[in-house]
Amino acid sequence: MTDDSLPELARISDVHEVRPALRDQLTDCWTEVTNSGGAAGFPFPPVDHEQVAPVVDELLGSLDPRRSRLVTAAFGGVLAGWVVLRRDPHRLVEHWGTVHHLQTRPGLRGRGVGSALMRELREVARDELGLEQLHLAARGGEGLEDFYGRLGWREVGRWPGALRLAPDDTRDEVLMLLDAL
């Protein structure tokens, strides 16, 4: 028996595991998130499928079983959200990973998708990649510090005024750490 209220999670470590339908869903999700004002890598909406697709292809092409993972969440085969984890290959910092592009489809927010993705990512980091800590940078002014804080992350610094979204909209970049994997 399955619980339809919980997303189905998948771990992907190689571009060859990504079917064209998933690639299109990733692109559509990223487009929707960006166009709804989400802080997901395209700071100046609107964007369209043609702009986002090459960036998705680049991201998928960089997947490597030793250094990165894409984690997806779906309801009934429909992508609800996704996140990427990367490990730097340099020995000095190979014990930690960086979280990129956590996003959930706007119409599916409030169903625990983001939290489920981050919990799964924590397991992947610890159990599959042997990482000791995770880092991320979040756009200030979005309430993301509270979201990540509820999942055990802590703020370790800020780059004040680092992000200029418009002449009258400058935000901090918030640096966060999860070190109890």
Number of C-alpha atoms within 10 A of each C-alpha: 3 7 7 9 10 14 24 20 18 14 17 18 20 17 18 10 11 14 9 9 11 15 16 16 15 23 22 18 22 30 24 22 23 24 18 13 15 22 19 17 14 18 16 12 14 13 16 15 14 10 13 19 18 12 15 16 14 11 13 22 12 16 20 16 13 13 18 25 27 25 21 27 24 17 16 10 10 13 23 26 29 26 21 24 25 23 21 14 12 8 7 8 10 17 17 21 24 17 20 18 19 23 25 28 22 17 10 14 13 10 14 13 26 24 16 19 25 19 14 18 23 21 14 20 26 16 11 15 21 15 19 16 18 24 20 20 21 23 19 21 13 13 10 15 19 13 13 20 14 11 13 14 19 17 18 11 13 16 13 12 12 14 15 12 11 10 6 7 10 15 18 18 19 20 18 20 20 21 14 11 15
